[in-house]
Each structure stands twice: as C-alpha cells, then as structure tokens.
Amino acid sequence: MKRRNLIKGLATVIPAMALSKSIAATIYILDPTGSKEFTKVPFSPTWDSLKKYVVPQWYKDAKFGIWAHWGPQCEPERGDWYARGMYEEGSDQYNYHVEKYGHPSEFGFKDVIHKWKAEKWDPDYLVALYKKAGAQYFVALANHHDNMDLYDSKYQEWNSVNMGPKKDLIGGWAKAAKKYQLPFGVSVHAAHAWSWMETAQRTDKQGPKAGIPYDGKVKTEDGKGTWWEGKDPQDLYAQNHPMSKNSENNSTIHSQWSWGNGVAEPSKEYIEKFYNRTIDLIDKYNPELVYFDDTVLPLWPISDAGLRIAAHLYNKSIKKNGKVTAVINGKILDEQQRKCMIWDIERGQSNEIEPYTWQTDTCIGAWHYDRRIFDNHHYKSAKTVIHTLLDVVSKNGNLLLNIPVRGDGTIDSDELAVVEEIGEWMKINSEAIYATKPWKIFGEGPAIENVAPLSGPGFNEGKGKPFESKDVRFTAKGDDLYATVLGWPEDGKINIKSLAKGGLLYAKAIKKVKLLGTGAILNFQQTTEGLAIKVPGVKSKLSYALVFKIS
C-alpha cells in the first residue's frame, strides 16, 4: 500500500507561473512505471473491480496504430453513415442511392450488402504497408452501427461469411497482423443499431413514392423469390419496435447516444444477442484491443452488458498471459472510468498532459470511404498526421489513424502516398515517438494560446491555430529529451524558450544537440532566452517536423 501511495504521489502538478504564455503552463511529473499489484486478480463486472486495471506496457510504448474502418457502407463509396443516410429523404446519400441503386423501399441496405464483394482485398499487403509506415498496432472494424458482423459470427446470420464478400474479414486481418507481429484490435459499434437504423422505418413524405415504407420492417416472409429468401432482415435492421421520440429529427440520434433523451430502449433479447456476438468475437479472434464506439461502454447505463464484456476480456487476458495485456477504448469517461479502460477522443486532442494513457482516433478522410475526397484530393496530408501524432504523444496519448478502404478492399493512390510519407518520416524520427514519456511540459508556441475545447466525445480537431516553426512538442526517454519543431524556420534559426539557461525546466547545461536524420549540431547556444539553434541544411519534404535530441 505504501508503494502505491508513493507512486500516486508522483503525479504532482507544479505550477510554472514564470513561464511564457506560449509555453505549456503546467508541469507534470507522471508515474514513471505505471506499476500496480493487481494485474493477476480476476475482474468482476463492476466499476469498482475494473479500476484495478493497469495499462499494458506494449500499448503505452506503441503510440501509433492504424485502423481499417471498412465494411459494407464502403461499397457505395459515398461517405460515413451511409446505411442511415440512404433513408433520409432528400439527403445527399438518399439522392445518390436512388440514382445508383433505386428507391430504398425496393433496394435497401440489405441489398447494398449483397452488392459488396471486396474482390480485391489483400490484408497481407495492407498490414505490411502499415507496419512499414510505423504502426505499432492494427485495428479492424468488426461491425458498425449497420449491425453486420464482419467475421464468422455464431450469433448473427448477417455476417461477411454468409453474405456480401463471403469471407471472414476479421480472420484475414488477424492472420496478417500476427504475421507482421502487430498487436491486433477490433472495433465494435453495433450496440447502436437499434436506434441508429430507425431511419429505415420511414417513408418518403413527397414525390411519387410518398407513403410507401422503406424496407426497414420487412421480414422473412417478404423475401420469397429474392436473393435473401429464408433470411430475416430484422436480424440485421432490428426495427421491430416503435421509433424513438423526436426521431424524425436526424440530429436527435446524437443526443440519444447514451441511451436517454427519449430513445426507444432496446429489448433484453437484443442486448443479450449483442453481448453474445461480442464474446464470440473476443473468444474466436483473441484481440489485444477492443474499441467501443460508445459513451463509456456498450449499452451503458441501461445494461451491464459492457461491464460483463470488459471483465471477460481482462480475465481472458490474465488466463492467457499471466497478466492483463488487453486494452479497451471508450468515450466520454469520468475519472473513475478512466482508471478502468482507455479514454478515447474522436477527431480531437486533449489540451494538456493527461495523467492516464489516452487515445485520439481520427481519419485522413471520411470514416467510410468517400470517392469525392479522392477525386478532389482532400485527404489530410502526412504533415497534418505527423503534427497530430507529436501533439498527442507529448500529452501522454496514442494516435489511432483510419485509412479509408474502398468497397473492393483497396486504398487509392492518394492514400498510399500519405501512408508512405508517414513511413518516411517515422523511419528517421520514430525514436522520439515510441516508448517515450511526456516531459515536464508538453510544448511551447503560439498554437497553445489558440486551442479549441473538446465537444462531447472530441471534435476539436483543426479548430485551433495551425502549427508553425515556433511551435515545439516535447517527449522524453531516459536521459534524452526530444524537442520537435513543427515547421521549417525560414531564417534557419530556432529558439526553444523552455530550455533557457537557469530556467525551471532544464537545470543542466546542454552539452549536445542532434538533429535526427542529419547528425550532431555544433552551432547552438543555451542562453537565458532559450536554446538557440542554427538549423543545418536546406528545407526538404519532411522539414515540417524537425526532431532535436538534446542531452
């Protein structure tokens, strides 16, 4: 007990009032080990029991993962939430669907699944590419809010082995991840199908098909003579229930995400089926990471299903490895819940060093593939990804990056260029990322004064001031400090204020400075104004993030 209290006491917060406003205003000293004595004790499905969780070292060291958020909604190549949007009369996806496939009363999402073949999918090639780009773990979509399981599912007939590609997609991804020695994760989103797919119960309000129901309530007996004869679409749509309150408002789904605000509450049968599907997924494919696209855990707080799944995953990990090596990601966690699992921020970042390991998940385009982004060359650049990674890691976080996959299972040429450039930068500079810890402050520079607050599960990405050469992010490993300058200084000069001689942060005299990828720098001077460096060489393609190793 004394040892635990001592370690807890190391998370001391020291105000740094004398620092410039452009420097992170708080110094954090984090627990240097993260050690606790509870890793071998079985877990129960309660928050009090789950708080014994310890973040595994592999995940703390990894820092960077790549995600394939890929399923049948990528077949139309029209962006995220297609299975919902195609039933929203007058929306872009509805209009596209009617033109490409036909009216949703006649050609519904079940039929989109039938069209999806994933005929060019090569998981070995893609995972090898992501490993070369520097990913230290790989995550694949196991199901989305559309409710189709992308694996050999014992409890869900609507799965990728029975329909669509007729392939075990999670099995293929898991095999490739194992081959390239990447911890394998799955993302699970299907708990929300109950309310998310309610748009399939609607009808057009105007036009020649006004009043004709979409296919959201069709049943087995309606399928005679069709490709889905003998199958029950309600196992997919789960719409044999009344609509949620205010469900005609397309934005209401967001306020009902945590199963309140008038949402139609799922049946016990639906909840237990989701639980069984998820346990089946975990037991068959042995993921080290399970990402839940839920507020806290699936179906919380109306059910303990998520707590039961979490306890099962942790206990399975103990049985297999002698300690917990598994990770669970969830959103909008309170302080107690952040001790039980890993807090995930969607499309956004924390604005401070967090005392517990956390994760940003984001994407270079839309979550589900959108052809228009490729046609207009609007993907995030490798520069933006690297800047995000450096900012997140400096604050004790990991970055999980989705590379959208086309319906046929490939990525496009623009995406390939981004992934390869990330790999080029990581090949030179990854020692400033992997197995590092936050320093006393996360950084300095003008961007700190223009940060945007988090909104719900995240969504502050890109709302602050862009990074420039006066912005610096710090990481540390052993006795080495890494200061990454987020831009090329046009005059070739850099001054890192936080490393001023005689300052609060770096009391030692700086004896050596090295620019990764170039070598030792002789032209530097530590003064009371900061560490002044004359940058050698000339600006290059990767000069948007210059890593200086300081000792």
PEZIMO-V555374 format. One record per residue. N is the residue number from 1. RES is the residue in one letter. PSI is psi in whole degrees, -180 to 180 (999 if undefined). D_CENTER is the distance of its C-alpha to the mean C-alpha in Angstrom with 1 decimal. Layout:
N;RES;PSI;D_CENTER + N;RES;PSI;D_CENTER
This chain:
1;M;-42;34.9 + 2;K;-39;36.2 + 3;R;-42;33.7 + 4;R;-42;30.7 + 5;N;-36;32.2 + 6;L;-46;32.8 + 7;I;-43;29.2 + 8;K;-36;28.1 + 9;G;-17;30.6 + 10;L;-16;29.0 + 11;A;49;26.2 + 12;T;139;28.9 + 13;V;121;28.2 + 14;I;112;30.8 + 15;P;142;31.5 + 16;A;66;32.2 + 17;M;-24;34.4 + 18;A;-6;36.2 + 19;L;155;33.2 + 20;S;150;32.9 + 21;K;-25;30.7 + 22;S;-2;28.7 + 23;I;142;27.7 + 24;A;129;25.2 + 25;A;2;27.5 + 26;T;138;26.7 + 27;I;133;27.0 + 28;Y;135;25.0 + 29;I;111;26.2 + 30;L;158;23.7 + 31;D;118;24.6 + 32;P;-13;25.2 + 33;T;-32;24.8 + 34;G;15;22.7 + 35;S;143;25.4 + 36;K;171;26.6 + 37;E;8;29.1 + 38;F;5;27.4 + 39;T;-21;25.3 + 40;K;5;27.9 + 41;V;128;28.7 + 42;P;149;27.8 + 43;F;148;25.5 + 44;S;159;26.6 + 45;P;58;24.6 + 46;T;153;25.1 + 47;W;-36;23.2 + 48;D;-38;26.1 + 49;S;-42;25.7 + 50;L;-20;22.0 + 51;K;-6;22.3 + 52;K;-8;23.9 + 53;Y;142;20.5 + 54;V;129;20.0 + 55;V;126;16.8 + 56;P;148;17.7 + 57;Q;-35;18.7 + 58;W;-39;17.0 + 59;Y;-39;13.5 + 60;K;-35;15.0 + 61;D;-26;16.5 + 62;A;-50;13.8 + 63;K;-33;11.8 + 64;F;122;10.1 + 65;G;158;8.4 + 66;I;144;8.4 + 67;W;136;7.3 + 68;A;93;10.2 + 69;H;77;9.6 + 70;W;128;13.4 + 71;G;-165;16.1 + 72;P;-21;19.4 + 73;Q;-10;18.2 + 74;C;-15;17.9 + 75;E;-45;21.6 + 76;P;-16;23.0 + 77;E;47;20.7 + 78;R;24;20.7 + 79;G;-177;17.2 + 80;D;153;14.9 + 81;W;34;16.5 + 82;Y;-40;19.5 + 83;A;-21;20.8 + 84;R;-47;21.3 + 85;G;-28;22.3 + 86;M;-15;25.0 + 87;Y;10;26.9 + 88;E;98;26.9 + 89;E;131;30.3 + 90;G;-9;30.7 + 91;S;166;27.0 + 92;D;-45;26.0 + 93;Q;-36;24.5 + 94;Y;-50;27.6 + 95;N;-41;29.9 + 96;Y;-43;28.2 + 97;H;-46;28.3 + 98;V;-41;31.9 + 99;E;-41;32.9 + 100;K;-41;31.1 + 101;Y;-32;31.5 + 102;G;178;33.7 + 103;H;141;33.8 + 104;P;-5;31.2 + 105;S;-21;34.3 + 106;E;-30;35.1 + 107;F;96;31.9 + 108;G;-170;29.0 + 109;F;-33;25.5 + 110;K;-34;27.0 + 111;D;-29;28.9 + 112;V;-42;25.8 + 113;I;-43;24.7 + 114;H;-32;28.1 + 115;K;-25;27.9 + 116;W;122;24.7 + 117;K;-19;25.8 + 118;A;42;23.1 + 119;E;-18;26.2 + 120;K;13;25.0 + 121;W;127;21.9 + 122;D;86;22.2 + 123;P;-33;19.4 + 124;D;-46;21.5 + 125;Y;-46;21.6 + 126;L;-45;17.9 + 127;V;-38;16.7 + 128;A;-41;19.7 + 129;L;-43;18.6 + 130;Y;-34;15.1 + 131;K;-43;17.0 + 132;K;-30;19.4 + 133;A;-7;16.8 + 134;G;2;16.0 + 135;A;139;12.9 + 136;Q;-3;13.7 + 137;Y;159;11.6 + 138;F;136;10.7 + 139;V;139;8.9 + 140;A;146;10.7 + 141;L;123;11.0 + 142;A;-32;13.9 + 143;N;157;14.8 + 144;H;-173;13.9 + 145;H;-13;15.9 + 146;D;-11;18.6 + 147;N;8;19.4 + 148;M;128;20.1 + 149;D;134;19.3 + 150;L;39;18.5 + 151;Y;177;20.4 + 152;D;83;24.0 + 153;S;126;23.8 + 154;K;-28;26.8 + 155;Y;-2;26.4 + 156;Q;108;25.1 + 157;E;-34;27.6 + 158;W;87;25.3 + 159;N;166;23.3 + 160;S;-11;22.9 + 161;V;-38;25.8 + 162;N;-32;28.2 + 163;M;168;27.2 + 164;G;-118;25.8 + 165;P;-26;25.2 + 166;K;45;26.9 + 167;K;150;24.7 + 168;D;93;22.6 + 169;L;-45;19.3 + 170;I;-38;17.4 + 171;G;-42;20.6 + 172;G;-43;20.6 + 173;W;-44;17.1 + 174;A;-40;17.9 + 175;K;-43;21.2 + 176;A;-41;19.9 + 177;A;-41;17.4 + 178;K;-42;20.4 + 179;K;-41;22.7 + 180;Y;14;20.6 + 181;Q;45;20.1 + 182;L;128;16.3 + 183;P;136;14.9 + 184;F;135;13.7 + 185;G;161;11.0 + 186;V;147;10.9 + 187;S;135;9.1 + 188;V;121;11.8 + 189;H;-3;12.4 + 190;A;-9;16.2 + 191;A;-25;17.5 + 192;H;0;17.8 + 193;A;-35;19.9 + 194;W;-49;23.0 + 195;S;-31;22.7 + 196;W;-36;20.3 + 197;M;8;22.8 + 198;E;-24;25.7 + 199;T;-25;26.2 + 200;A;-12;27.7 + 201;Q;-8;30.6 + 202;R;180;31.7 + 203;T;163;34.5 + 204;D;144;35.3 + 205;K;-13;37.3 + 206;Q;170;39.2 + 207;G;-178;40.5 + 208;P;-21;42.3 + 209;K;22;39.9 + 210;A;133;39.8 + 211;G;-11;39.8 + 212;I;120;38.8 + 213;P;143;35.9 + 214;Y;-176;32.7 + 215;D;17;32.1 + 216;G;-18;29.9 + 217;K;12;32.7 + 218;V;153;34.3 + 219;K;179;35.3 + 220;T;-45;36.6 + 221;E;-18;40.1 + 222;D;-5;39.0 + 223;G;8;37.9 + 224;K;127;41.4 + 225;G;4;41.8 + 226;T;173;38.2 + 227;W;-23;35.7 + 228;W;20;34.1 + 229;E;132;37.5 + 230;G;-10;37.3 + 231;K;152;33.6 + 232;D;108;32.5 + 233;P;-19;30.0 + 234;Q;-22;29.6 + 235;D;-25;27.7 + 236;L;-56;25.1 + 237;Y;-33;25.6 + 238;A;47;26.6 + 239;Q;22;28.6 + 240;N;57;31.9 + 241;H;162;31.7 + 242;P;155;32.5 + 243;M;152;30.2 + 244;S;158;28.4 + 245;K;140;30.2 + 246;N;24;29.8 + 247;S;-14;27.7 + 248;E;-20;29.5 + 249;N;114;27.5 + 250;N;-21;24.3 + 251;S;-9;22.4 + 252;T;-29;23.5 + 253;I;-34;20.7 + 254;H;-42;18.4 + 255;S;-15;21.1 + 256;Q;10;21.4 + 257;W;-32;17.8 + 258;S;29;19.0 + 259;W;45;22.0 + 260;G;-164;24.6 + 261;N;38;26.4 + 262;G;11;28.4 + 263;V;146;25.9 + 264;A;118;27.8 + 265;E;133;27.2 + 266;P;153;26.3 + 267;S;161;29.1 + 268;K;-38;29.3 + 269;E;-43;29.5 + 270;Y;-44;26.2 + 271;I;-46;24.5 + 272;E;-32;26.1 + 273;K;-43;25.3 + 274;F;-45;21.5 + 275;Y;-49;22.0 + 276;N;-40;24.1 + 277;R;-42;21.7 + 278;T;-40;18.9 + 279;I;-41;21.4 + 280;D;-44;22.7 + 281;L;-48;19.3 + 282;I;-43;18.9 + 283;D;-32;22.5 + 284;K;-38;22.8 + 285;Y;-5;19.9 + 286;N;52;19.4 + 287;P;146;15.6 + 288;E;-18;14.9 + 289;L;136;11.4 + 290;V;116;10.9 + 291;Y;124;7.9 + 292;F;124;9.8 + 293;D;62;9.3 + 294;D;156;12.2 + 295;T;113;14.0 + 296;V;-91;14.5 + 297;L;162;15.1 + 298;P;130;16.3 + 299;L;12;19.6 + 300;W;136;20.0 + 301;P;13;22.5 + 302;I;-11;24.8 + 303;S;155;24.3 + 304;D;15;23.7 + 305;A;-43;22.1 + 306;G;-39;18.7 + 307;L;-40;20.7 + 308;R;-39;22.6 + 309;I;-44;19.7 + 310;A;-47;18.3 + 311;A;-40;21.8 + 312;H;-46;22.3 + 313;L;-46;19.3 + 314;Y;-43;20.4 + 315;N;-37;24.0 + 316;K;-40;23.4 + 317;S;-41;21.8 + 318;I;-45;24.9 + 319;K;-39;27.2 + 320;K;-39;25.8 + 321;N;-5;25.2 + 322;G;-8;27.5 + 323;K;169;24.6 + 324;V;119;21.1 + 325;T;5;18.7 + 326;A;157;16.0 + 327;V;139;12.8 + 328;I;131;11.6 + 329;N;136;8.5 + 330;G;166;9.9 + 331;K;156;10.4 + 332;I;63;13.6 + 333;L;144;15.2 + 334;D;180;18.7 + 335;E;-41;20.1 + 336;Q;-42;21.3 + 337;Q;-28;18.1 + 338;R;-14;16.2 + 339;K;-16;18.8 + 340;C;-19;18.0 + 341;M;-176;14.3 + 342;I;124;11.2 + 343;W;129;10.4 + 344;D;134;6.9 + 345;I;122;7.5 + 346;E;127;6.4 + 347;R;53;8.0 + 348;G;174;10.0 + 349;Q;153;11.3 + 350;S;155;13.8 + 351;N;15;17.3 + 352;E;169;18.7 + 353;I;126;18.5 + 354;E;140;17.1 + 355;P;-23;19.3 + 356;Y;147;16.6 + 357;T;139;13.7 + 358;W;180;10.4 + 359;Q;140;6.9 + 360;T;133;5.5 + 361;D;133;2.5 + 362;T;-177;5.4 + 363;C;150;8.0 + 364;I;-12;11.5 + 365;G;-131;13.1 + 366;A;157;12.8 + 367;W;-50;10.2 + 368;H;146;13.4 + 369;Y;135;15.9 + 370;D;111;18.3 + 371;R;-30;21.4 + 372;R;-32;22.5 + 373;I;-41;19.8 + 374;F;-47;21.2 + 375;D;-33;24.8 + 376;N;3;24.5 + 377;H;53;22.5 + 378;H;19;19.9 + 379;Y;154;16.8 + 380;K;143;15.3 + 381;S;163;17.5 + 382;A;-35;16.9 + 383;K;-48;18.4 + 384;T;-41;15.8 + 385;V;-47;12.9 + 386;I;-42;15.2 + 387;H;-42;16.1 + 388;T;-46;12.6 + 389;L;-47;12.1 + 390;L;-41;15.6 + 391;D;-45;15.2 + 392;V;-47;12.2 + 393;V;-35;14.0 + 394;S;-17;17.2 + 395;K;19;16.1 + 396;N;26;15.1 + 397;G;172;11.4 + 398;N;158;9.0 + 399;L;124;6.8 + 400;L;115;4.3 + 401;L;122;6.1 + 402;N;131;7.2 + 403;I;105;10.9 + 404;P;139;12.6 + 405;V;135;15.3 + 406;R;164;18.7 + 407;G;-34;20.6 + 408;D;-4;22.7 + 409;G;7;20.0 + 410;T;166;20.2 + 411;I;156;18.4 + 412;D;175;20.7 + 413;S;-35;22.6 + 414;D;-42;20.8 + 415;E;-43;17.4 + 416;L;-41;19.4 + 417;A;-41;20.9 + 418;V;-47;17.7 + 419;V;-44;16.3 + 420;E;-36;19.9 + 421;E;-36;20.2 + 422;I;-44;17.1 + 423;G;-38;18.9 + 424;E;-46;22.1 + 425;W;-44;20.9 + 426;M;-34;19.2 + 427;K;-35;22.5 + 428;I;-38;24.5 + 429;N;5;22.3 + 430;S;-21;19.9 + 431;E;-20;22.2 + 432;A;-2;21.1 + 433;I;-63;17.5 + 434;Y;139;17.7 + 435;A;25;19.3 + 436;T;169;19.9 + 437;K;158;20.1 + 438;P;150;20.3 + 439;W;-165;23.8 + 440;K;-33;26.0 + 441;I;159;24.4 + 442;F;-24;21.2 + 443;G;-173;23.1 + 444;E;165;25.7 + 445;G;168;26.5 + 446;P;-26;26.9 + 447;A;-27;23.2 + 448;I;-30;23.1 + 449;E;-5;25.8 + 450;N;34;23.9 + 451;V;154;20.5 + 452;A;140;19.2 + 453;P;158;18.6 + 454;L;150;15.5 + 455;S;108;16.0 + 456;G;-122;15.1 + 457;P;0;11.5 + 458;G;-115;11.0 + 459;F;36;12.2 + 460;N;8;14.3 + 461;E;133;12.9 + 462;G;7;16.1 + 463;K;-9;18.5 + 464;G;-170;20.0 + 465;K;136;22.4 + 466;P;150;21.4 + 467;F;152;21.8 + 468;E;-175;25.2 + 469;S;-15;27.4 + 470;K;-5;28.3 + 471;D;132;24.7 + 472;V;141;24.1 + 473;R;140;21.3 + 474;F;142;22.4 + 475;T;163;21.3 + 476;A;150;23.8 + 477;K;114;24.8 + 478;G;-128;28.2 + 479;D;2;30.8 + 480;D;139;28.9 + 481;L;134;27.3 + 482;Y;122;25.1 + 483;A;114;25.4 + 484;T;121;23.4 + 485;V;124;25.1 + 486;L;50;22.8 + 487;G;158;25.5 + 488;W;122;28.9 + 489;P;121;31.8 + 490;E;-27;34.3 + 491;D;1;37.2 + 492;G;9;35.8 + 493;K;140;35.9 + 494;I;141;33.2 + 495;N;114;33.9 + 496;I;103;31.4 + 497;K;-34;32.9 + 498;S;-16;31.1 + 499;L;28;33.1 + 500;A;146;36.5 + 501;K;130;39.4 + 502;G;9;40.4 + 503;G;176;37.2 + 504;L;-23;35.4 + 505;L;-38;32.4 + 506;Y;90;33.9 + 507;A;-27;37.4 + 508;K;158;38.2 + 509;A;134;39.7 + 510;I;121;37.4 + 511;K;-23;39.1 + 512;K;134;36.8 + 513;V;131;34.1 + 514;K;132;32.5 + 515;L;114;30.4 + 516;L;135;28.1 + 517;G;-12;29.3 + 518;T;-50;32.6 + 519;G;-171;34.3 + 520;A;143;36.2 + 521;I;126;37.0 + 522;L;-26;40.5 + 523;N;77;40.5 + 524;F;158;38.9 + 525;Q;129;40.4 + 526;Q;116;39.3 + 527;T;180;41.0 + 528;T;-8;40.9 + 529;E;-15;38.9 + 530;G;-174;36.1 + 531;L;110;35.4 + 532;A;128;36.8 + 533;I;133;35.8 + 534;K;114;37.3 + 535;V;126;34.7 + 536;P;160;36.3 + 537;G;-163;36.2 + 538;V;163;35.1 + 539;K;137;31.9 + 540;S;-179;29.9 + 541;K;-32;26.9 + 542;L;13;24.6 + 543;S;5;26.4 + 544;Y;-6;23.6 + 545;A;99;22.5 + 546;L;119;25.5 + 547;V;119;25.0 + 548;F;123;28.2 + 549;K;123;28.8 + 550;I;133;31.2 + 551;S;999;33.6
